[in-house]
Amino acid sequence: MALKKEIVAQIAKLARLEVDESDLDLMCSELSQILAWVEQLEEVDIGSVPPMTSVIEMDLKFREDVVTDGNQADDVIANAPERDHHFFVVPKVIE
């Protein structure tokens, strides 16, 4: 599937990526190759393969679910570049 520059530019905009006009041709080519590879994977017959979560069988040990705050709220909020009391301040991203 060959992608057009307009589609790649729209994808970059939605992903909040700055892409120079000169880089769009290269990105079109690379994304088209990735999509071609994914299309090739769709041709693999997996009808006889049972659904699984891992390629090896694993027995998970269950533990009691206990709700805690982690006792690290002050450490976490200390990493925030901007904060208001115990909340992160982030830029508005709604269009």
Sequence and secondary structure as in RCSB ss.txt:
>XXXX:A:sequence
MALKKEIVAQIAKLARLEVDESDLDLMCSELSQILAWVEQLEEVDIGSVPPMTSVIEMDLKFREDVVTDGNQADD
VIANAPERDHHFFVVPKVIE
>XXXX:A:secstr
    HHHHHHHHHHTT    GGGHHHHHHHHHHHHHHHHHHHTS  TTS   SSSS             TT HHH
HHHT SSEETTEE       
